[in-house]
Amino acid sequence: MIVNKVIYHCPKCDSANVVKNGKNSAGSQQFLCKDCGKSAVLYPKYQRSEAEKAQILSTYHERPSMRGVARLYHLSRNTLKSMLKKK
């Protein structure tokens, strides 16, 4: 019998003291760091590239509504707000 032992590391503090913490609404496994308290998905299914993010922000700066941009690119308004705060 072959057993693969996987050690997960926290993306915030790089600690190995990480435990499973249920699943999110998309069905991805959540993990909780016992050292810093961060709860996150360690391997998200989809992340937007920098080019896609730049295109979304340029579309927003052409003066359409935030709701329209969110609907056009299939993302939540909260995600769009956080992208705007980072820029």
N, C-alpha and C positions, 0 to 999 in steps of 0.2 A: 504494500500500500504506500503510495506516494503522497506526502502531505506538504503543501506549500504554505509556509507561514509568512503572512504579509504584515509588515509593521507600518502603520500609518503615522504620519507626522502632521502636526498642526501647521496650517499655512501662515499663521500670525507669529507664533513664538518658536516654531520648529521643535516642539516637544513631542516625545513619543508616547506620552500619557494621554492617549485618545481612545474614546469608547464610542460604540454605536449609540445613536440617539434618535431612533425612529426614522420615519420617512417623511419627505415633504409632499406637497400637493401633486407634484409631477411624478412621484413614485421613486425619486432618487434617495439613496441612503444618506441620512444626516449623521454627522459625527460631532462629538462634544469634546473639547480639550479640557481636561481636569485642572490644568495649571492656570490658563488665562481665561477660561470660561467661554471661548469662542465656539459657536455652533455653526457649522457650514457643511456644504456638500464638497467633498474633496476632489471629485472628478466630475464637474458639470458636463451635461450632455452637449450643450451648445454655447459657444461664446462668440460674440461678434468680433470681427477683425477691426483693426484701426481704420482701414479704408471705409468699411461700412459705417463706423461711428462718425467719421468725418463727413460722409455723405448725408447721414441723418441730421447732423448739426447744420450743414449748409442748407438743407431743405428747410429746417426750422427758421433759419435766419432770413429766408425769403418771405417772411411774414405770414405764413398760414397759421392756423391755430395749433395749439399743442395737442389737442384731441385728434385733429386731422392727421398730424404727423404720426402720432401713436397708432392710429388705425391703419395708416398706409404701410408702416414698417412692422406691424404686428408686435408691438411692445407696449408695456404699461406706461401710463403717464408718470408714475413714480420713477421708473427707470429713466425716462427722458429727462426728468427734473434732476436726477443725480448726474446724468451725463452733462447737463448744462452747468451744474455747480462745479464739476471737475475742470471744465474748460475755462 
